[in-house]
Amino acid sequence: MHHNFLFDLDQTLLDFHASEYKALGIVLRANGLSFSDEIYRAFKAYNKSLWLELEKGTISRTELFTKRFQDVFVRCKGDTAGLNPLKINDDFIRTMSVNGVLMDGALEFVKNVKETIADARIYIASNGATINAKGRIATTGLDRYIDGLFVSEDMGVTKSDAAFFDICLDQIGEPGSSCIMIGDSLSSDMLGAKNASLDSVWFMPSGDIEEAMKAYDINYCASSFDELYEVLKEWSVSH
């Protein structure tokens, strides 16, 4: 039996927003459109709301990708008449995939987990686009320490659904008791772990932490990679 660590990717190991900001600017300017911090903030907020809708099953991935760039087009200066939002979205995802940015200390942390916790296996469990996840993992060197990658686009189900984790466990080939989910999102990572009856670590918690831990049956919290390492080490000893 292994200790199977299921890590969320964005804002857990990779700085999604740094990659997102850089890629959005590159793609909009390449298409003759304006880019600013204000445009990025609006994109970020609307994009987050759309992903929450996707997690609830109220919109499709195609609708999400279309809507987020239709909204951007309205905010930009420049001629958008001939631009296809899905084509711009594809360009955006490809650009992000070669511009991965690590969270500070993430690579050293993952290396430490892999090398010092007995029988550790590290998996990525992520909502999002596969090319985006694979590309950013490779450009940052995380791929050297990862045993498997689970991305919602490939799996046909989003992370908050227990079915997502059923697929993970089937491919890992070990019981849920050998797994723990680590991530920053209550609505996907922590809810998903709860739905799948997996142990969980809420990374970089904020807000009413005590209430959230009760609501989502969260086992642990950690506010830094040093804290997270100690949590995972403690968990591994008891499992």
Phi and psi in degrees as a GROMACS rama.xvg file:
@    title "Ramachandran Plot"
@    xaxis  label "Phi"
@    yaxis  label "Psi"
@TYPE xy
-104.168  166.192  HIS-2
-96.1904  107.869  HIS-3
-100.323  111.009  ASN-4
-100.021  115.494  PHE-5
-98.9588  110.444  LEU-6
-103.865  131.52  PHE-7
-63.05  157.92  ASP-8
-97.3663  -57.8158  LEU-9
-82.3529  129.247  ASP-10
64.7579  14.4281  GLN-11
-117.854  -54.3704  THR-12
-112.71  -35.1875  LEU-13
-112.985  144.573  LEU-14
-83.9412  89.5431  ASP-15
-59.7175  -42.3428  PHE-16
-67.237  -34.4005  HIS-17
-65.8385  -42.7462  ALA-18
-67.0786  -40.8472  SER-19
-62.5069  -46.217  GLU-20
-60.5835  -47.3774  TYR-21
-63.9156  -46.9155  LYS-22
-66.4254  -40.2857  ALA-23
-63.1331  -43.0383  LEU-24
-62.1317  -44.1847  GLY-25
-60.949  -47.1549  ILE-26
-70.7996  -42.9729  VAL-27
-64.76  -45.0527  LEU-28
-64.8558  -36.5181  ARG-29
-64.6804  -22.317  ALA-30
-104.098  17.8755  ASN-31
76.2879  19.9359  GLY-32
-108.202  157.866  LEU-33
-80.2206  156.8  SER-34
-142.699  141.147  PHE-35
-153.769  167.954  SER-36
-59.9513  -35.9533  ASP-37
-64.2008  -43.0835  GLU-38
-63.2317  -42.0737  ILE-39
-64.2472  -43.1111  TYR-40
-60.9492  -40.2633  ARG-41
-67.1066  -42.2825  ALA-42
-60.351  -46.5398  PHE-43
-60.4949  -45.3781  LYS-44
-66.7841  -45.1508  ALA-45
-68.5243  -40.4391  TYR-46
-59.3442  -42.7438  ASN-47
-60.949  -42.6534  LYS-48
-65.4265  -35.733  SER-49
-68.5129  -39.6439  LEU-50
-65.2444  -34.4099  TRP-51
-64.8658  -37.73  LEU-52
-66.056  -38.5309  GLU-53
-63.6462  -42.1758  LEU-54
-61.4207  -32.1473  GLU-55
-80.9051  -12.6386  LYS-56
84.0869  15.9447  GLY-57
-90.911  -13.9846  THR-58
-137.201  162.152  ILE-59
-94.6313  169.807  SER-60
-62.9721  -41.4336  ARG-61
-61.7764  -41.6448  THR-62
-63.3578  -41.5477  GLU-63
-59.5451  -51.1966  LEU-64
-63.708  -36.3832  PHE-65
-70.0424  -49.5227  THR-66
-61.9955  -40.2645  LYS-67
-66.924  -32.0627  ARG-68
-89.5525  -24.2957  PHE-69
-61.2286  -40.173  GLN-70
-66.7257  -40.8029  ASP-71
-61.695  -42.9199  VAL-72
-57.3734  -37.3328  PHE-73
-65.3996  -31.08  VAL-74
-88.4592  -19.1949  ARG-75
-88.4149  150.678  CYS-76
-87.3301  138.483  LYS-77
130.462  170.397  GLY-78
-88.2464  112.282  ASP-79
-104.467  1.75536  THR-80
-57.5144  -39.9946  ALA-81
-94.9994  8.62705  GLY-82
-94.811  134.641  LEU-83
-96.6514  119.552  ASN-84
-58.874  -33.9483  PRO-85
-71.9651  -35.0727  LEU-86
-66.0072  -44.0013  LYS-87
-63.1788  -38.3166  ILE-88
-62.3395  -42.9614  ASN-89
-61.5443  -42.4732  ASP-90
-62.8192  -40.3712  ASP-91
-62.2813  -46.7276  PHE-92
-64.2948  -42.9893  ILE-93
-63.8596  -38.4573  ARG-94
-67.7949  -40.8896  THR-95
-61.4372  -36.6025  MET-96
-65.3485  -19.1762  SER-97
-109.501  14.8033  VAL-98
-131.957  51.2333  ASN-99
-69.8881  142.66  GLY-100
-131.603  123.298  VAL-101
-75.6552  145.252  LEU-102
-64.459  145.526  MET-103
-59.4141  117.75  ASP-104
91.6849  -1.71531  GLY-105
-66.4002  -43.1804  ALA-106
-65.3455  -43.3304  LEU-107
-63.872  -38.1832  GLU-108
-63.1296  -49.8715  PHE-109
-62.0134  -42.8647  VAL-110
-59.3349  -42.4576  LYS-111
-64.3861  -43.8718  ASN-112
-59.8436  -46.8152  VAL-113
-64.534  -37.0691  LYS-114
-93.0214  -19.9621  GLU-115
-118.589  -14.7382  THR-116
-97.5119  123.735  ILE-117
-58.472  135.159  ALA-118
57.0299  32.8739  ASP-119
-77.0682  133.129  ALA-120
-123.657  135.428  ARG-121
-114.442  123.707  ILE-122
-122.652  150.402  TYR-123
-101.75  130.509  ILE-124
-124.266  105.444  ALA-125
-135.436  140.268  SER-126
-83.3433  150.331  ASN-127
131.819  -165.124  GLY-128
-92.7868  136.429  ALA-129
-63.2165  -45.9781  THR-130
-61.4379  -34.8306  ILE-131
-66.6587  -48.2139  ASN-132
-64.2481  -50.2604  ALA-133
-61.8158  -42.9187  LYS-134
-64.1815  -45.8466  GLY-135
-69.8908  -34.5164  ARG-136
-62.4327  -43.4887  ILE-137
-69.3309  -40.4161  ALA-138
-71.7539  -17.6191  THR-139
-100.677  -7.66063  THR-140
87.6841  0.983902  GLY-141
-63.3895  -26.859  LEU-142
-59.864  -21.9068  ASP-143
-66.9583  -20.8377  ARG-144
-117.034  5.13567  TYR-145
-103.555  133.983  ILE-146
-93.5775  -16.2813  ASP-147
-172.531  158.233  GLY-148
-131.892  124.518  LEU-149
-118.442  115.607  PHE-150
-124.4  134.232  VAL-151
-57.6793  -34.0118  SER-152
-58.8635  -40.7659  GLU-153
-73.7587  -32.1958  ASP-154
-89.2666  -17.8045  MET-155
75.2005  16.0342  GLY-156
-153.031  143.729  VAL-157
-87.6967  163.163  THR-158
-64.2481  -28.2976  LYS-159
-71.0271  -17.4819  SER-160
-78.5322  135.486  ASP-161
-58.5764  -28.5485  ALA-162
-62.5648  -30.7882  ALA-163
-58.5367  -46.0653  PHE-164
-76.7102  -26.9783  PHE-165
-60.011  -41.7756  ASP-166
-65.6141  -43.2988  ILE-167
-57.0438  -50.4215  CYS-168
-64.2413  -37.0981  LEU-169
-62.5612  -41.9334  ASP-170
-76.5715  -33.9032  GLN-171
-67.7088  -36.92  ILE-172
80.3785  20.2524  GLY-173
-136.697  159.389  GLU-174
-70.1915  162.787  PRO-175
-59.5447  -26.4742  GLY-176
-66.4851  -16.8394  SER-177
-91.7408  2.0383  SER-178
-119.389  149.774  CYS-179
-141.226  136.015  ILE-180
-96.8183  131.899  MET-181
-122.547  124.646  ILE-182
-170.427  172.077  GLY-183
-97.5633  -17.3967  ASP-184
-95.3985  127.318  SER-185
-69.6666  -41.8991  LEU-186
-75.83  -19.7984  SER-187
-117.745  -54.9166  SER-188
-69.1922  -54.8129  ASP-189
-74.7368  -40.4564  MET-190
-65.7693  -39.6334  LEU-191
-61.1157  -44.5401  GLY-192
-62.2742  -40.5181  ALA-193
-63.0468  -46.8249  LYS-194
-62.371  -31.5343  ASN-195
-95.3823  1.84913  ALA-196
59.4032  42.1719  SER-197
-105.249  152.798  LEU-198
-65.9574  156.355  ASP-199
-146.937  153.824  SER-200
-127.58  121.912  VAL-201
-88.59  113.599  TRP-202
-96.1575  135.992  PHE-203
56.4184  53.6443  MET-204
-66.4719  154.174  PRO-205
-151.495  162.475  SER-206
82.6394  -148.829  GLY-207
-81.1466  87.0862  ASP-208
-64.8778  -44.1758  ILE-209
-61.9583  -43.7165  GLU-210
-65.7387  -41.5455  GLU-211
-64.6912  -39.5353  ALA-212
-61.8315  -37.9581  MET-213
-70.3677  -44.6017  LYS-214
-65.5836  -34.1158  ALA-215
-108.964  9.90158  TYR-216
52.7979  43.2371  ASP-217
-76.9732  133.638  ILE-218
-84.0572  -38.6708  ASN-219
-141.711  158.96  TYR-220
-128.489  150.958  CYS-221
-149.245  135.743  ALA-222
-107.332  0.365449  SER-223
-154.176  165.502  SER-224
-66.941  -31.1862  PHE-225
-63.7375  -45.7913  ASP-226
-63.4571  -42.8636  GLU-227
-62.7681  -40.3742  LEU-228
-59.9612  -44.6268  TYR-229
-64.0146  -38.3278  GLU-230
-62.4553  -48.0291  VAL-231
-67.3254  -34.9288  LEU-232
-65.4935  -44.4897  LYS-233
-62.2012  -44.8563  GLU-234
-62.3479  -40.8915  TRP-235
-65.7043  -31.9648  SER-236
-67.0204  -32.1039  VAL-237
-95.4219  2.52685  SER-238
